[in-house]
Amino acid sequence: MKFATDRKRVVGLGSAGSGTGHFWTMTVTSVALLVLTPVFVFTFGPLLGQPYDAVVAALGHPLRALIMALMIIVGLHHFRLGIQTVIEDYTGGLTRKASLIAFSIISYGLMATGLFAIAKLAF
Protein backbone atom coordinates (compact mmCIF):
# COMPACT_ATOMS: atom_id res chain seq x y z
CA MET A 1 0.00 0.00 0.00
CA LYS A 2 1.38 3.38 -1.00
CA PHE A 3 0.66 6.40 1.16
CA ALA A 4 1.80 9.00 -1.40
CA THR A 5 -0.83 10.53 -3.63
CA ASP A 6 -0.57 10.31 -7.40
CA ARG A 7 0.46 13.95 -7.57
CA LYS A 8 3.19 13.47 -4.96
CA ARG A 9 4.71 10.59 -6.93
CA VAL A 10 5.07 12.66 -10.14
CA VAL A 11 6.04 16.09 -8.82
CA GLY A 12 9.20 17.27 -10.56
CA LEU A 13 9.21 14.50 -13.13
CA GLY A 14 8.53 14.99 -16.81
CA SER A 15 7.90 12.08 -19.13
CA ALA A 16 11.63 11.29 -19.08
CA GLY A 17 12.29 12.56 -15.57
CA SER A 18 14.32 15.61 -16.65
CA GLY A 19 12.04 17.67 -18.86
CA THR A 20 11.89 20.67 -16.54
CA GLY A 21 15.67 20.92 -16.28
CA HIS A 22 16.01 20.72 -20.05
CA PHE A 23 13.37 23.44 -20.50
CA TRP A 24 15.05 25.79 -18.02
CA THR A 25 18.49 25.24 -19.50
CA MET A 26 17.14 26.03 -22.96
CA THR A 27 15.45 29.16 -21.60
CA VAL A 28 18.58 30.37 -19.80
CA THR A 29 20.81 29.78 -22.83
CA SER A 30 18.25 31.56 -25.03
CA VAL A 31 18.32 34.64 -22.81
CA ALA A 32 22.11 34.51 -22.65
CA LEU A 33 22.27 34.35 -26.45
CA LEU A 34 19.80 37.24 -26.64
CA VAL A 35 22.35 39.36 -24.78
CA LEU A 36 25.54 37.85 -26.21
CA THR A 37 24.63 37.96 -29.90
CA PRO A 38 24.40 41.76 -30.27
CA VAL A 39 27.53 42.22 -28.15
CA PHE A 40 29.32 39.68 -30.33
CA VAL A 41 28.14 41.29 -33.59
CA PHE A 42 29.07 44.84 -32.53
CA THR A 43 32.43 43.66 -31.15
CA PHE A 44 33.53 41.51 -34.08
CA GLY A 45 31.56 43.05 -36.95
CA PRO A 46 34.07 45.85 -37.53
CA LEU A 47 36.82 43.24 -37.92
CA LEU A 48 35.29 41.87 -41.13
CA GLY A 49 37.57 42.63 -44.05
CA GLN A 50 40.46 43.70 -41.84
CA PRO A 51 43.97 42.32 -42.40
CA TYR A 52 45.00 39.17 -40.54
CA ASP A 53 47.35 41.00 -38.16
CA ALA A 54 44.62 43.45 -37.10
CA VAL A 55 42.20 40.62 -36.37
CA VAL A 56 44.77 38.67 -34.35
CA ALA A 57 45.64 41.82 -32.37
CA ALA A 58 41.96 42.48 -31.67
CA LEU A 59 41.36 38.88 -30.54
CA GLY A 60 44.35 39.18 -28.23
CA HIS A 61 42.38 41.57 -26.00
CA PRO A 62 41.06 39.64 -22.95
CA LEU A 63 37.52 41.07 -23.04
CA ARG A 64 37.10 40.21 -26.71
CA ALA A 65 38.46 36.72 -26.08
CA LEU A 66 35.96 36.30 -23.24
CA ILE A 67 33.05 37.44 -25.43
CA MET A 68 34.10 35.00 -28.15
CA ALA A 69 34.51 32.14 -25.65
CA LEU A 70 31.11 32.78 -24.06
CA MET A 71 29.47 32.89 -27.48
CA ILE A 72 31.03 29.57 -28.45
CA ILE A 73 30.16 27.83 -25.18
CA VAL A 74 26.60 29.11 -24.83
CA GLY A 75 25.81 28.84 -28.55
CA LEU A 76 27.00 25.27 -28.90
CA HIS A 77 25.37 24.20 -25.62
CA HIS A 78 22.09 25.66 -26.85
CA PHE A 79 22.61 23.89 -30.19
CA ARG A 80 23.19 20.57 -28.43
CA LEU A 81 20.02 20.91 -26.38
CA GLY A 82 17.98 21.94 -29.41
CA ILE A 83 19.23 19.14 -31.64
CA GLN A 84 18.62 16.70 -28.79
CA THR A 85 14.96 17.73 -28.75
CA VAL A 86 14.67 17.33 -32.52
CA ILE A 87 16.33 13.91 -32.46
CA GLU A 88 14.15 12.69 -29.58
CA ASP A 89 11.00 13.88 -31.34
CA TYR A 90 11.68 12.47 -34.81
CA THR A 91 13.85 9.37 -34.44
CA GLY A 92 13.75 6.16 -32.46
CA GLY A 93 15.72 3.08 -31.52
CA LEU A 94 19.38 2.77 -32.39
CA THR A 95 19.23 5.79 -34.70
CA ARG A 96 18.18 7.96 -31.75
CA LYS A 97 21.00 6.74 -29.51
CA ALA A 98 23.65 7.01 -32.21
CA SER A 99 22.49 10.49 -33.24
CA LEU A 100 22.42 11.78 -29.67
CA ILE A 101 25.93 10.48 -29.04
CA ALA A 102 27.24 11.81 -32.37
CA PHE A 103 25.82 15.30 -31.91
CA SER A 104 27.06 15.49 -28.32
CA ILE A 105 30.55 14.57 -29.49
CA ILE A 106 30.34 17.08 -32.35
CA SER A 107 29.14 19.96 -30.16
CA TYR A 108 31.67 19.35 -27.37
CA GLY A 109 34.42 18.83 -29.94
CA LEU A 110 33.60 22.15 -31.59
CA MET A 111 33.56 23.82 -28.17
CA ALA A 112 36.99 22.45 -27.34
CA THR A 113 38.39 23.38 -30.75
CA GLY A 114 37.02 26.92 -30.53
CA LEU A 115 38.29 27.47 -27.01
CA PHE A 116 41.71 26.11 -27.95
CA ALA A 117 41.87 28.49 -30.92
CA ILE A 118 40.88 31.45 -28.75
CA ALA A 119 43.47 30.52 -26.13
CA LYS A 120 46.14 30.19 -28.81
CA LEU A 121 45.29 33.64 -30.22
CA ALA A 122 44.77 35.40 -26.90
CA PHE A 123 47.94 34.20 -25.17
C-alpha positions as CSV (number, residue, x, y, z in Angstrom):
1,M,0.0,0.0,0.0
2,K,1.4,3.4,-1.0
3,F,0.7,6.4,1.2
4,A,1.8,9.0,-1.4
5,T,-0.8,10.5,-3.6
6,D,-0.6,10.3,-7.4
7,R,0.5,14.0,-7.6
8,K,3.2,13.5,-5.0
9,R,4.7,10.6,-6.9
10,V,5.1,12.7,-10.1
11,V,6.0,16.1,-8.8
12,G,9.2,17.3,-10.6
13,L,9.2,14.5,-13.1
14,G,8.5,15.0,-16.8
15,S,7.9,12.1,-19.1
16,A,11.6,11.3,-19.1
17,G,12.3,12.6,-15.6
18,S,14.3,15.6,-16.6
19,G,12.0,17.7,-18.9
20,T,11.9,20.7,-16.5
21,G,15.7,20.9,-16.3
22,H,16.0,20.7,-20.1
23,F,13.4,23.4,-20.5
24,W,15.0,25.8,-18.0
25,T,18.5,25.2,-19.5
26,M,17.1,26.0,-23.0
27,T,15.5,29.2,-21.6
28,V,18.6,30.4,-19.8
29,T,20.8,29.8,-22.8
30,S,18.2,31.6,-25.0
31,V,18.3,34.6,-22.8
32,A,22.1,34.5,-22.7
33,L,22.3,34.4,-26.5
34,L,19.8,37.2,-26.6
35,V,22.3,39.4,-24.8
36,L,25.5,37.9,-26.2
37,T,24.6,38.0,-29.9
38,P,24.4,41.8,-30.3
39,V,27.5,42.2,-28.2
40,F,29.3,39.7,-30.3
41,V,28.1,41.3,-33.6
42,F,29.1,44.8,-32.5
43,T,32.4,43.7,-31.2
44,F,33.5,41.5,-34.1
45,G,31.6,43.1,-36.9
46,P,34.1,45.9,-37.5
47,L,36.8,43.2,-37.9
48,L,35.3,41.9,-41.1
49,G,37.6,42.6,-44.1
50,Q,40.5,43.7,-41.8
51,P,44.0,42.3,-42.4
52,Y,45.0,39.2,-40.5
53,D,47.3,41.0,-38.2
54,A,44.6,43.5,-37.1
55,V,42.2,40.6,-36.4
56,V,44.8,38.7,-34.4
57,A,45.6,41.8,-32.4
58,A,42.0,42.5,-31.7
59,L,41.4,38.9,-30.5
60,G,44.3,39.2,-28.2
61,H,42.4,41.6,-26.0
62,P,41.1,39.6,-23.0
63,L,37.5,41.1,-23.0
64,R,37.1,40.2,-26.7
65,A,38.5,36.7,-26.1
66,L,36.0,36.3,-23.2
67,I,33.0,37.4,-25.4
68,M,34.1,35.0,-28.1
69,A,34.5,32.1,-25.6
70,L,31.1,32.8,-24.1
71,M,29.5,32.9,-27.5
72,I,31.0,29.6,-28.4
73,I,30.2,27.8,-25.2
74,V,26.6,29.1,-24.8
75,G,25.8,28.8,-28.5
76,L,27.0,25.3,-28.9
77,H,25.4,24.2,-25.6
78,H,22.1,25.7,-26.9
79,F,22.6,23.9,-30.2
80,R,23.2,20.6,-28.4
81,L,20.0,20.9,-26.4
82,G,18.0,21.9,-29.4
83,I,19.2,19.1,-31.6
84,Q,18.6,16.7,-28.8
85,T,15.0,17.7,-28.7
86,V,14.7,17.3,-32.5
87,I,16.3,13.9,-32.5
88,E,14.2,12.7,-29.6
89,D,11.0,13.9,-31.3
90,Y,11.7,12.5,-34.8
91,T,13.9,9.4,-34.4
92,G,13.8,6.2,-32.5
93,G,15.7,3.1,-31.5
94,L,19.4,2.8,-32.4
95,T,19.2,5.8,-34.7
96,R,18.2,8.0,-31.8
97,K,21.0,6.7,-29.5
98,A,23.7,7.0,-32.2
99,S,22.5,10.5,-33.2
100,L,22.4,11.8,-29.7
101,I,25.9,10.5,-29.0
102,A,27.2,11.8,-32.4
103,F,25.8,15.3,-31.9
104,S,27.1,15.5,-28.3
105,I,30.6,14.6,-29.5
106,I,30.3,17.1,-32.4
107,S,29.1,20.0,-30.2
108,Y,31.7,19.3,-27.4
109,G,34.4,18.8,-29.9
110,L,33.6,22.1,-31.6
111,M,33.6,23.8,-28.2
112,A,37.0,22.4,-27.3
113,T,38.4,23.4,-30.7
114,G,37.0,26.9,-30.5
115,L,38.3,27.5,-27.0
116,F,41.7,26.1,-28.0
117,A,41.9,28.5,-30.9
118,I,40.9,31.4,-28.7
119,A,43.5,30.5,-26.1
120,K,46.1,30.2,-28.8
121,L,45.3,33.6,-30.2
122,A,44.8,35.4,-26.9
123,F,47.9,34.2,-25.2
